């Protein structure tokens, strides 16, 4: 059995590491976590990066369902800040994946593009 990450996931991990270093400086991230502050600007940049859409099928504005890539995003964000990683999990996994699995067609068409856009 091959446990190597696919190339696109390794590239995503490298991109996320650069993103975290650039947009989530250690001191700021520590302050966010301590003060329970949600850095909306960082979240918006994650949406711009396209990682909010990793749990959403393309027909609803997502990138296609890629759970391994989603877990890599969670891992990289969590290394630096729970104030960023927990809302990411809530939006991408709890909201996005649950609407995909359990939502009506109307809910999917209405809500999933918002999740993909980080709104």
Helices and strands as residue ranges (DSSP letters): H 7-23, H 26-35, H 40-49, G 51-53, G 58-60, H 67-80, H 82-88, I 89-97, H 98-102, H 105-116
